[in-house]
Structures are given as C-alpha cells and as structure tokens.
Amino acid sequence: MIDCYMASTTNSRRASVGLSEAGLSYTVHAMDLRKKDQSTPEHLARNPYGKVPVIVDSDGPGGKTATVFESGAILLYVAEKAGKLYGKDALDRIEVQKWFTLHMNGSVPFLGALKNHPTLKDDCARVVRVIDDHLGRQQYFAGTFSIADICFYPRVAGFDQSVFPIDDHKNIARWIAEVGARPGTREGMSQPKS
Ligand SMILES: N[C@@H](CCC(=O)N[C@@H](CS)C(=O)NCC(=O)O)C(=O)O
C-alpha cells in the first residue's frame, strides 16, 4: 500500500501524477499547509524538511517500508517500482535522465521563482526556447512518455501567462494539451480531492 501525503501544489501533483500514470494504487492524505500539517512530529518523521509531497510504501524493496520525500526522488522511485515511465531502452533512459534533470534543476525552479524574481526572465526565456525546440522535433521529452514529462507538466499546466507567456510557444502548448488529456495525468492532477 502506498500513502501519498500531499497538498494542492505543483510539487505535490508531480507525485500523484507519477503514481497514477504508473498504475500504482495509492491513498491520498490531504495536508493543510496553512494549518502547518507539514510541521507535525508525524510528518517530520516522514520528511525532516517538513514539506510535501511524501510517499510511504509499505511494500518497498525487500518487502520493507520505504519512505520517499522530494518529488523528483518520488518519481524515480515510482518509475523503478512500476518498471514504467523510464524510457524504452538503455539509450532512451539517458534521454529521460537528461530532461528530467534539466527540468528539476533549471526550468521548474526558474519558472516557479519568476513571479517574485523578475530578473529570472531571461533565464526562463532561454530554457523555454530550448524546450520548445525539442518538443518541435518529438512528441515527448524522451522516446516515450516518461517521468521527464511528468516532472515538468504540473509546473506549466495552467501557468500564469502574465508572469510568462508559455502558451505562446506552440510546441509546448501542443505538449501541454496532449499530456493534459492523458487519463493518468488527469487523475493525478485532480488530487487531493478535498
Ligand atoms: N523540492 C521539494 C519542494 C517541496 C515543497 O516546496 N513543498 C511545499 C509545497 S509546494 C511545502 O511543503 N511547503 C510547506 C513548507 O515549506 O512548510 C520537492 O520537489 O518535493
């Protein structure tokens, strides 16, 4: 059984979309960040950083319980557990790893911080141009839909266009529409229900 501790945030939805797309069943525990659910002793035992998302898998490696924090680590865990979403072969896995790392270290933090740090506009424009060019050449970041797509999608779905006009980039807009129509992605994006 997998428990997913999450809130209505883009970081959290990276976890729920990953779980849904991997076809793993999970129970959502909605955390109220305003009430500081993330700072309780119970949650700090799951994640000493006191953040969401966190997943707890009672059937982890060797049948032991695995607790995973950081949305990127959660996606890697889910892909490995399910044997899905991690490239179609060894070469393609390298593509997944490159784009996953670029998103986690570059595009996602830049776009997330832009609203409060307008000086990041040039950095955002640069990385968005690279992403748009790439998605003009292929359907997904790697050869098949993967965690490289999932880690980026919640950040840009419904992105505030007045902060950055991401929808003006036609290949990214095409990719957002396609990924957003996937049943697993829709299911994950609809969490938490309450
Ligand atoms: N790098 C972390 C970021 C997680 C994060 O910042 N979570 C926020 C919600 S989006 C949070 O838990 N904030 C509550 C707090 O910092 O007390 C990840 O990707 O999981």
The ligand as a Gaussian input file, in Angstrom:
#p B3LYP/6-31G(d) Opt

LIG

0 1
 N       11.926000      20.297000      -3.632000
 C       10.726000      19.858000      -2.974000
 C        9.851000      21.062000      -2.727000
 C        8.651000      20.704000      -1.891000
 C        7.947000      21.945000      -1.439000
 O        8.452000      23.069000      -1.544000
 N        6.750000      21.742000      -0.916000
 C        5.964000      22.857000      -0.409000
 C        4.599000      22.870000      -1.050000
 S        4.762000      23.104000      -2.805000
 C        5.782000      22.704000       1.069000
 O        5.665000      21.607000       1.581000
 N        5.736000      23.843000       1.768000
 C        5.485000      23.857000       3.166000
 C        6.634000      24.376000       3.967000
 O        7.684000      24.705000       3.398000
 O        6.479000      24.465000       5.187000
 C       10.007000      18.806000      -3.835000
 O       10.128000      18.881000      -5.057000
 O        9.347000      17.916000      -3.282000

